């Protein structure tokens, strides 16, 4: 009986210490958790490039170092050259929105819709408020970046180190995670295959293609001389990540603004590039994304909105992935031949 009590106390103590270490480890990692996730996501995104360089150089360290160094240079150049321009254009748009008469041209185009003066005034105030808040949020973000630069650099260092080691040691990390799994080999294989397909679907199929769509729409802004084209392009890239609407939310108002200003040629050009950005999704998706499994568009949208509200910009990626991984486990648990509603399988 004494031996049983001693064994129980020993196991309970071991479990208590283990739980205490987990809690302390979480508290240590919590401030840099988003940075670690960024590093892991970057490693996943650049994994195909890394595999190509490894075959060419035969060196994991050199290949990972080359990719990481190149990314650091690109990010620094982006910050150095584009930040002042974005700040300047943000202020220009903010000042223009305060003086711009939006309602009068709209009255001429939609006279019956804007028949009420009170309604017209409210619509004008709403549009001005939206533009002001959007430009202010961008400016505030850039200001916070400057004031919090030391902290941001520490977070950036964590991102870079995580990116390097996960990129270089990805196979060992995957094998280690598999060794901890209590699942059978068959279920484990299905889980990892599903996870890879869903991650590809979200990162490449939604985020990467959304960025390309935003860039195509932005190219139209630059070619046809749209004011503050860089700022509008960045907004188009952000909303391009969102499913269903995408850059449509940017280039349609820009085209309407150009029509109201009497610049018909530029408006037609912006519309053409906007349509090209929409069509590009259908052309690029089969080339970039695995056709085996993907998340339902509704789940992606819900995950992006919820993730953004909880985690900020990174939530656009984390939100759909969290919901996707939960649905993967549910699909494996169902053990049904019929494909699920939320995860769409393609043979």
N, C-alpha and C positions, 0 to 999 in steps of 0.2 A: 504493500500500500504506500509506503514511504517512497519507494522507487517510482511508482506511478505519479505521485505528487511532484517529485523532483523533475520527472520528464515533462509533466504538464507546465510547471513553472519555467523550465528551460525553453520549451517551445513558445510559451506566451511571451517570455522576455525577448526571444529572438524576433518574434513577430512584431512586438512593440518597437524594438530598435529599428527594424526594417521600415515600419510605417513612419517612424520619426524621421528617418533618413530621407524617405520619399517626400515628406512634407517640407523638410528643410531644403532639399534639392529643388523642389518646385518654387519655393520662395526665392532661392538664389537665381533661378533661371527666369522667373516671371518678368523682371524688368527688361530682359533681352529676348523674350520668347518670340516676339514678332520678327526680330532681326534673324533669329535662327531659322524661322519659317521662310523668310525671304531667301536666305542662303540655300535652303533645301530646294525651294522652287526654282531658283536660278540654276542650280545643279541639274535639275530635271530638264529645264528648257535647253541648256547648252550641252546636254549629254550626247546628242548625235554629233555635234561639232567636236566634242572631246574624243569620241570613238574614232572619228576620221583622223584626227591629229595623232592619236596613239598608234594607229596603223602606219602612219607616215613616219613618225619620229621614233617609235618603239620605246618611248619613255613616258611613263605616267606623270612623273613630277614636272617634266618640261612642258608637256601638253597642257596640264592643268594650270601651271604658272603662266603660260602664254595666253590662255583664254582669260584668266583672272586679270592679268596686267592690261590686256586690251580693253576689257570692260571698264576698268578703273579709269583709263585714259579717256574713253568715250564719255563716261559720266562726268568727269571733271571738265572736259571741253564743253559739254552740254550746259553745265551749270555756269561756266565762265562766260560763254557767249550769249546764251539765250535768256538767262535770268534778268539782266537789265532791260532787254527788249520786251519781255513779258510784263515786267513792272510798268514800263513806259506805256505800253499799249493798254494795260488795265486801267491806268489813270485816264487815258484818252477816251476809252469807251465809257468810263464812269461820267466824265464831264459831258460827253456827247449825249448820254442818256438823259441828263438833267435838262438839256436844252432842246432835245428832239421832240417834234410834234408828230406823234405816232397816230393819233386818233383822226386827224383831218384827212390824210390820204386814205385811211381805212373807210371813212364815211363815204368817200367817192366811189370806192370799189364795192362796198356792201352798205348801201344807203338804208335799206330796210332793217338790217341787223343793228345798226347804230342810230336808229331813229330817236331814241331817248338820250337826252343830254346827260342825265345823271348816270345812266348805264355807260355811256361813252367815256365819261370822266373816270368812272371806277375802273374800266378796262385799261385806260391810259395809265392810271396810277399803279395798277397791278403789274403791267409790263415794265414800267420804269423801276418799280421796286424789285422785280425779278432780276433785271439787268444790274442794278446797283448792288444787290446782295451777292450775285455771282462774281462780279469784279472785285467786290470787297473781300470775299472769301479767298480768292486767289492771292490778292495783295497781302491779306493777313497771314496766309500760309507762308508766303515768301519772307515776310517780316519775322515770323516765328523761327523760320529756318536760320536767319541771320543771328538772332538773339540766342538761340539754342545750339549754335554751331558746335561747341565742345562736346555736348551730349550726343549730338547727331553723329559726330566723327567717331565716338566710341561705339555707337550702334552700327555705324558703317563698317568699322573694323571687325565686329562680330559677324556681320553679313559676309564679308570677304573671306574670313577664315573658315566659316562654315561652308561657304561656296566651294572653296579650294579642297577641303578635306572630304566633303561628301562627293564631289566630282571625282576626285582621285581614288577614293576607297569605296565607291558605290557598291561594287560587287560584294565586298567583305561585309558592308553594312547590311545589305539585303540578306545575305546568308546568316548573319547574326540575328536579325529579326526573325527569320524563319526558324532558327534554332530555339527561339523562345516560344514559338507558337504551339499551343496544345492541340491544334486541329490535325486531322488526318492529312496525308499527302495530297489526296485528290481534292479535298475541300480547300487546302492551303493553296494549291495551284490555281483553282478557280478564283479564289479570293485575290491573289496577286494579278492574275490575268485581267479580271474585272477592274481592279484598281488602276492598272496601267492604262486600260482603254478609257476609263472615265476621266482620269487625269489628263490624258491626251486630248479628249473631247473638250474639256473645259479650258485648258491652257492654250492649246494650239487652235482648236475649233472655234473658241469664243473670244479669248483674249488676243491671240496673235492675229487672227483674221480681222477682228474688230479694229486693231491698230492699223492694219493695212488699209481697211476701208476709210478710216479717218484721214490717213495720209493721202489717199486718192482724192477725197473731197477737198482736203487742204491744198492739193496741187492746183485744183481749179480756182481756189481763192487767190493764189499767188499769180497764176497766169493771167487772170482777168482783173487784176488790180483791186481786189476787195480791200478796203481799209482794215488795218489790224489783222492781217491774214494769219500771222503766226499764232496770235492768241486764239483766233477762231479754229485754227487747225488743232491746237492742243485740246480745246473743248470737244472738237469732233472726234479726236482719238479716244477721249475718256468715254463719251456717250456711245462711241462705236463698239465698245466692249459690251454694252447692254444688248440683250437679245431683242428681237422683233423690230424695234425702231432704229436704233443705231444713229449714224451720222445724219439721218433724215431730220433729226431734231435741230440740227445746226444749219445745213445747207438750204432747207426750205425757207426758214425765216430770212436768211441772207438773200436768197433769190427774190423774195417778196420785197425786201428793203430796196434792192436794186431796181425792181420794177417801179416802186413808188417814187424813187429818185429819178426815174426816166432813163435809166441805163439798161436798155433792153438787151443789147448784145452781151454784156457781162452777165446779166441774169440768165440768158439762155446757156452761156458757157458753164456757169455754176450748176445749172440743172443737169446738163450733159454729164459733167464730172460726178455729180451726186448720183445720177442713175448708174454710172459706171461703178461707183463704190458699192452700190447695192447688188449689182450683177456679179461683182467680183467674188462675193461669198459663195455663190453657186459654182464658180469655176475653181476656186481655191480649196474649198472644203474636201472634195474627193481626193485631191492631191496631198493634203497635209494630214487629215485626220483618219485614223483607223476606222474601217467600216464595220467593225465587229460589234461594238456596243457604245451607246451614248446616252446621256441624260436627256430626259424630256425638257423641252424649252421652258415649260412652266416651272419646273424645279430649278433650272438654272437662273431664271429671273428672280424667283423667290429667294434663292440662296444669295444672289448678288446684292439684292436690296437689303436683306437682313444682315448679311455680312458687312456691307458698307456701313450700316448704322451702328454696328457693334465694333468693328475693327478698323474702320476708315477705308482708304483706298485698297489696302491689301485684302479687305473683305470681299472685293469683287472676285477674287480667286478662292479664298478660304471658304466662303459661304457655300458655294455650289459643291466644293470638294467634301465638306463635312456632311452635307445632306446626301451626296453621292455615295460616300463610304458607308453611311448608315443603311441606305437602300441596297447596297451590295450585300451586306450581312443578311438583310431581310430576304433577298433573292436566294441566297445560298440556303437559308433556313427553310424557305418554302419548299425547295426540292421539287419544283414543278417544271414540266416541259414547256408549258405555255409561257411566253415572254411576259415580263412584268409591264405594268402600265407606265411606270416612271423611268425604268431603264429599258431602252429600246435596243433589242439585239438585231444585228444584221448578219445574215449568213454570207 
